[in-house]
Amino acid sequence: MNKIFIPAMMAAVLFGACSSKASAEAVAQNEIISASDTAVVETQSGKVAGYINKGIHTYKGIPYAKAKRFCAPEAPDKWEGVRSSRAYGPTCPQGKRTGWYSDEQAFAFDWDDGYPDENCLRVNIWTPGVNDGKKRPVMVWLHGGGYSAGSGQELPSYDGTNLAKKGDVVVVTLNHRLNALGFLDLSAYDAKYSHSGNAGLLDLVAALQWVNRNIEAFGGDPGNVTIFGQSGGGGKVSTLLATPAAKGLFHKAIVQSGSMLRTMEQKYSRKIAEQTLAELGVSPAQVSKLDAIPYEQLLAAGEAAIKKVRAEAEKEGIRSFIFGWAPVVDNDILPAQPFDPAAPEQSKDIPMLIGTTKHEFTASTYVPKFRNISAEDAKGFLANKYGDRVDEFIAAYKKAYPDFKPQDLIDIDLVFRPGAVEQGQLKAAQKGAPVYMYLFTWESPVMDGILRSTHCMDIPFVFNNADRHSSMTGGGADALKLADEMSSAWINFARTGNPQTDSLPTWEPYSRESGATMIFDRKCKVVRNHDKDLMSFVREFPLRGF
């Protein structure tokens, strides 16, 4: 065999050149281009300038509407010249995030709370190209935090760069009014507040209208918009499916750990308003004083009111995960309950993707003694809820998950999954567009695995941000692989209404009979009605809507 020897100096030159080229490419990939004439797009309100990073045009903090306190949103003010839109805009004022007081939570979630201001109606956009005539699928993300907290920037996972780049899609996140600013129902007192109980919901409609009118300039297709959200964001998706003003503004819907079948009745929302006025010492005739009351004082009064009214509601048999700050069935903006007694007819032809994580609010994450609990102690703990039927629960659990340890009996999610199954069944019963079901069971290795498949764990995978949010996922090879699989499924669903990809097993639509559910884990698989008996059992011990 002939051997070829390269002189040391020549080798240094050759490999050095290759290395320099690779380094230059790496720099180019991470270079931020933000010149005054770069990434300029004209919206209906005026021109905006963003920046380019990793080949993705990025815009932040663009006003999509404006609103007076408690009033419906209006078109934003127009501006002259080019508006710099390179940094996130204000977030809606909200209560203190208690998660910061837990070092483990603060490390894993790594929140960005931004800066609060009531002028918070802003959108953020990531797109592979602008002003290019292309019609890319648009994916509009609705943040979690119930209807009380959160923002379109609060988690590292929400950054749309990787998803936009991978899928050639346009990603949009947004802020809207929350808590007392978005859902205090003052409609009984003054006509100008007729929609105050749904102001935050109307903000979402206004954001979708803005997307419809402006997204083409950002390279998006206003005729192919997917709304997707997690937790409270999933509740927002569920509610928008039943909101007449939102009809035609989106074409596909994804609900992640937030199947909201029912929301506030006006009977209770108006009681909360009445009690809020009493807490503030304001008479009904003086209700307009609330326009100027400092936010912190308003929120404190509203929270105190909710606590009192909730206690009354519980005496009437109401057991609800979200009570107080939420959209209101007002026979106008929201004419009826979103998914009760049936899926909304207006959304019959909209494909849906619905799912949850296996553990959601993982008890052992926050209570260390549960991590190594014995079978006997787990049974004793569960007896507090299931009484003499605890053995039935354990048998149903074992049938669903044969290989389990005592900790699992306590950590399993029994709040979100039953609602997701019910929502899927109601959607399938319409015999309209298909619905697909998933269950995320991958467990994070971070901090010795204490997070498990916790609430929000699926988000970095959906956005293909397992590396960007490695404090939650660990950023290892397993996480990156699953992120590639899940983000591909979400992209395909946004593009076609079907989440099937080449790397996943055959994923058929969900129905009550088939129960077909994609399990997202280190090895993805499809199961069929695997936890049917468990869901039937826990429905006798519900924590659900009104």
C-alpha positions, 0 to 999 in steps of 0.5 A: 500500500502506498503511503502519502506523507504531508509535510508538517508545514503543509498540513498546518496550512491545509488543516488551519485553512479548513479550521478557519473556514469552519470557524468562519461558518460558525461565526456566521451562524451565530452572527447577529445582523441588525443594521438599520436597513436590515429585516425591515417589514411594513405592517398596517401600523408602520414599518418595523425593524428586527434582526437576523440570527442563525438565518432567522428574522426576529421581531419582538415587542410589536404592538398588535392592539391597545386598550384602556383598562377593562375595555375591549382592545382597539387598533394600535396607534400608527407610527412614522419611520421605522420602529425598532422591534428587537427587544421583548415588550412589556409583560402584563402585570401579575402577582409575585412568582413564588417559584423563585423562592425554590432554588430547584424550580428557579434553576430548572425553569429559568424564567424571564419575567420581563418588565410589567406594564399595562400597555402589554399587547405585543407580538414576537415573530421568528421567520426564515424570510420576509417580503419574499412572497412565500406562504409558510405555515404560521404557528401562534403560541399561547403561553401558560400561567392560567389566566393569571400569569406568564408571558410570551417570553417567560421560558427559554423554550419559547424562543422560536428560532429553532422551530422556525429554522427547522420547519420553514415556519413562522412562529409567533408568541404574544402577551395579553391582559391577565388576572384582574386586568383581563377577566374582572367582570364589571358588566353589571355596572356600566356599559363601557365594561360590558366585555371586561370579563373577557377582555383578555380573550378579546386580546387573543382575538385581536392578536389573531386578527393582527396576524391575519392582516400582517403575517404575509409580509413576514413570509407567513400564510394567513390561510394556514394558522395553527394555534398551540398552547400549554397549560393555561395556553391550552385552555386559551386554545380550547376557548378560542375554538368556541369563540365566534369572533375567532372563527376563520382566524386559525385552521388547526389547534394544539392543546398541551396539558390544558383541555379546558372543557368549562370556564367561568359562569357569570353567576360567579364572575359577577360575584367576584366583581361585587366582592372586589368593589366591597374590598376596595370600598367602592360603591357600584355607582363609583365603579369607574374609580377602578380605572385609576386604582393602583394595580397592586391594590386592584389585584389584592382586592380581586384575589381576596374576592376570589377566595371568598366566592370560591369558598361559597362555590365549593359549598354548592358543589363546585370543584375547579382547577381554575376559578376566578380569573378566566373567560366568562360565558356571557352569551356574547363573546363566549356564548356557551361552554367550550366543550360542554356538552359537546365540542363547538360546532364552529370548529368542527372542521379544525384538526386538533392535537391534544395531550399531556405529560405523564406526571404534570404537577409531580408531587415527589418533585416538591415533597422529597419523602415521596421519592422513595416511599414504600408501597405500604406508605403510598397506599396509606397516603392514597387512602386519604382520597380513595378510602376503602377503594384504594386497592381498586385504584392500584389495580387500575394503575397497574393495568395501565402501567405494569412496571411501576414503583410506589412513587408512581402511584402518587406522581401520576397526573390525574387532573389533566389527562382525564380532561384531555381524553374527554376533550378528544372523545368529544372532538372525535364524536363530531365526525369532522376533522381528525383529532390526535392524542399524545402522552409525554412520558420522557423523564428528565435526568436533571437534578437526579431525575426529580423533575420526571415528566413534569408540567411544561416538560414537553415544551422544549421538545415541541420548540426543538429547544432541548439544548436551549433549555437544558436546565430542564431537559439536561440537553443530552442525546436522548433529549435532542433526539426526542426534540427532533421527533416531537418538533417534526410532528408539530411542524407536520401538523401545522403544515398538513393537519396530520402529525405523522412523520417518518420517524414515528410509528403509525399515528392514527386519529383518536376515537373513543373506540380506538383510544390511539395515543402516541407515547413520546419517550426514548422509544416512541410507540402507540398505545390504545386505551391503555389507561381506560380503566384508570380514567374511568375510576378517577372520574368518580373522584373529579377535580374539574370544571363547573 
